[in-house]
Amino acid sequence: MRKVKNIYFQGRKLQVENRTTLQRHTEKLPISVRNFLTVQTTAKGARDALAIGEKLPKNLKLRLYHTTAERGRQTAMNIASGHASAGGKISHARGLGKIGKTERATLHEESPIRDYTKVDYAHWEQTVRDWLDGRISAEIMQPPQEFIKNLVRKQLAIGERARKQGIKENELLNISHDLVVIAAFEGLTGEKIKPKSKMWPKVGEGLHLYHVKDGNKNRVILQYKSKRYDVTEKFNGLMKK
């Protein structure tokens, strides 16, 4: 894949210093309450993850994070293998872990689900919509605004904190789940995604946060599907303690 050194936004050429990606794991085997964390990716899911890794920008050092779910771990490992086989570099810099306030390979967020026995998986997309609209008890799922704030502060902010400390040219790739991608998108853009719509992230899809330089200003540009948004103000607000 071509290198990612600049992006264009509203007619302006912006220099990319780091990129943070939050994406859904690749295709998984059938899931249930009992195997929610242990279900693995399919053979196709493994191949797709390898292909994703092969296409990542080669000028950015890849650092991977993943949830504790096995499908997340497998997706991450296959992406790393694909990236390395295509000549890409993998970052193991401990400094990035410290910047993110964790040395773990897993995401800070384990899952917004607190009680797996009370979630309606049969109507999953509507469940996610109900959660983000505040219609699910905090005993069952973590309040969405609390979850989004922690996700940005403790994981998605790593690329921004790093570039402020002179650490650049990193691809910080977070493998998570569809509801997490949607929560981040809605929390940063203010737009809503309807169940069954084309905006719902497919397996292997997600969003990019470009940490860019615009003259003397630092900006954060979110890209989801084919559209870009300036989310600098909202992002910085969520980063504050």
N, C-alpha and C positions, 0 to 999 in steps of 0.2 A: 504494500500500500504506500501511497505517497506520504511524505513527511507532513506533519501538522506543525507549522511554525507560525502561521497567521490565519485568521478567519476574517470574514467580512460581515459587518453588522451595520445596517442602516447606511450603507455606502461608505463606511469607514473601515480601513485596514487595521486590525488589532493584533498585536504580538501575543502569541500564546506562551505563557511561562510554565504552567502546569495544566493538566486536565484531570478532572475527577469524573469517573463514570459509575453510575448506579444502574445495574441491569438485572433482569430476571434470569434465573438459572435456565438451562436448556431443557429439552423435553425429558419428562420423568415417567416412571412406571405408575400404574394406578395407585392412588393414595387413599388412606383411611385415617381415622383418628388414631388407631394403634401404630401405624407406621409413618406418621406425619414427619418425624425427624429422621427416620432411617431409610425411607424410600430412595432408590437410586435413579440415576438417569438411564434412559434407554440407549441402545447402541447408536441410534440416530442422534440422540442428545450429545453423546460423546464426540461423534464426528463433527457435529455442528460447533461444539465448543473448540475443537482443534482448529476449525476453519476461522472462527472468530479471532483466535490467537494469531493465526498466520496473517491476518489482515490488519492487525493493530499497527499504528505508526511506529516506524523503526527508530525515529529520532527520540522517542520518549521511553524512558526506562520503566518497565512494568513492575508495579507493586500490587499484589493481590490481597484482598480481604474477602472473607466469605462468612456466611452464617454457620451456625452449628449443624444445620440440616445437611445430611449426607449428599443430597443432590446439589447443594451449593458448593460443598467441598470438591466434589467430582468435577463440576463445571469449571471451577477455578483451576484445578490441577491440569485439566485438559487444555484450557486456554493458555496456561503457562507453557505447556509442552509445545503447542502450536506456535506460539510466539518465539520460543527458543529455536525451534527447528527451522524457522524462517529467517533466522539471523538477528532476532530481537534480544534485548538485554533484560534480565530480571533484577530488580533492586531488592536488596536485603538490608538496606540502610537502617540502622537502629534509630538514627535521629528522627526519621519520619514517625516511628512508633512513639517516641517521646513527644513529638509535636502533637500527635493525635491523642496523647495522654493514655496510651495503652501500648504494650509491647505484643499484644496478642495478634494472631493472624485473623481471628474472627471479628466480625463487625461488633461494634458496641451493642447494637440492638440484637437481642436474641430473637424476639418476636413480640409484636404488640398483643398477641393472644395470651391471656392469663389463665383461661379455663378452656382447654381444648374440647371438653365434653359438652359444652353449651354453645358451640359455634355451628351455624347452619352451613355446612359444606355443600349441600345439594344445590343451594342457590348462592354460590360463592360470590359472584360479582355484585349481587344485591347486598350481600352481607358487608362487603367492603364499602359499598356506597353508604349503607346505614351507619357503619362505624365512623366514616369521615364526616357524616352529617350529625354526629352526636346522638344517634338513636340506639346505641348499644351500651349497656351498663359497664362502668369502670371495673367491675368485678370480673367481667368476661374479657374485655379488651382495654388496653391502656388508652386513656383519653387521647385523641388524635393530635391536638396541639402540643401536648406534653411529649408525645412520641416524636413529632416532627422537630421540635426544638432540640431534643437530645440527639436525634439523628444528625442534624446539621452541626451542632456544637462538637460532638464527640467523634464524628466520622467524616462527614462531607467537608468539614472545614480544614482537613489536613492539608489539602493542596493550597489553600489560601494562606494558612499559617506558614507553610513551608516557603512559599515564594516571598513572603515578607521577611524571612530570615535568610534569603539568598539561595534557597534550595529549589532548583528549577529542572525542567525537562523530565517530569515524571508523569506517568499514566497511573493514576490511583484508581484501580478497578475494584469495585465493590459488587460481589455477587449476592443477590438477595432474592426477593419475591415480588410478585406483581403488586400487592397492596402497599409495599414499601416504596416502590417506584412511583406509584400513583400519589401516595401521601407526600413525597418530596416534591413532585410536580405541582400539586395543588397548593401545598404550603408556600412554595416560592413564587408561583405565578398568579395565584388567586383564581385560576380557571378550574372548572370541574370536568371530570370524565364520567360519562354515563355508562352503565353496564351494557355490554354487548355492542359498544360502539367501536369504530375503527381506531379510536385513540387508546383503547385498552392495550397495554403492552403484551405482545406475544412472547412466547418463550425465547430467550436469547436477546430480547430487546430491552432498551432502557433509555436513560438520558445522559447527556454530557454536561458538565459544568466546566466552561473554559475560563481559567483564571488568566486574564489578559491585561496588557498594558495599553492604555489609551492616552498618549502623551505622558503627562506626569501623574495620571490617575490610574488606580487599580480598579478593574471592573470584573464582574462575574456574569458571564453570558451563558444561559441555559439553552441547550438544544434538545428538543424532543420531536421525534419523527422528522419532519423537514422544516420545522419552525424554530426560530431563535427568539429569546426573551432576555432583556436586561433585568436581572434579579439582584443587582448589587445592593440596593437599599434594604430589601427584605432579608437577604442573606446576612448582611452585616448586623441587622437588628437581631436576628436569631443567634448570632455568634456571641452577642454580649451576655454577660452573666447578670 
